[in-house]
Amino acid sequence: MATTISISQELLLKLKERKLYDKESYEEVIWDALEDSMELSNETKKRIKIAEADIKAGRIYSLDDVKLELGF
């Protein structure tokens, strides 16, 4: 369902600046902005902790390592 809202010209310009590509909708721009302020889910927090532990333990690969492994 679409709803029309009134916004100032200044806000419109700010939204246009945030577009990642020309055909990105304003709804996508607004969702991206909202996502920045949303709390991370418990699952995401858990995965971040695992990733941090992997980094500390040296269980990481550089892009060059991966390319070499894959033969690129």
N, C-alpha and C positions, 0 to 999 in steps of 0.2 A: 504494500500500500504506500503510495507516495503522498507526501505532505509538503506543502509550500510554506517556507518560513521567510521572514523579512530579516535581512542583515544589512549592516552598514557597508558602504563602499570600501572602507578601510579593512573590515573583516574579509570581504570578498578578495581583496588584493592579497591579504595574508594567506588565505586558503589556496589561491592560485600559486603562490610562492612555494607552498608545501607539496604541490603535485609532483610526483616522481616521473610521470610521463603525461603527454598531452591529453590522452583519452581517459585518464584516471578520473573517476567520478568524485564529486564532492563528498558523497557518502563514504567512499574509501578513505579520503583524506581525513575526515572527521573520525572514523574508526581508528585509523593509525594514531591520531592524536590522543584519543581516549585510551588506547592500548598502552601508551607510554605511562599513564597514570594508574593503571589497574594493578592490583596485587598479583604476584606470581602464584600459580597453583602449587599445592603441596608436592605434586609430582614433579613439577619443574624445579622447585627448590631442591628436591631429592637428587635429581639428575645433575644439577649444578654442583652439589656437594661431591658427587661421585666424580665428576669431571675435574674438580679442583684437586681431589685426592690423586687422580691419575696424573695430573700435571706435576704435583709434588713428588710422586714416585717415579717420574721420568717415563711414564707410559704414554708417550706422545710421539708423533711422526711429523717431520717437516714436509712441506709440499715436495721438496726435492727428493726426500726419502721415498715418498709414495710414487713419484714419477719413475724413479729408478726401479722400484719393485714391480711396477706395471710395464716397464720397458718403453717409457716415453722419453 
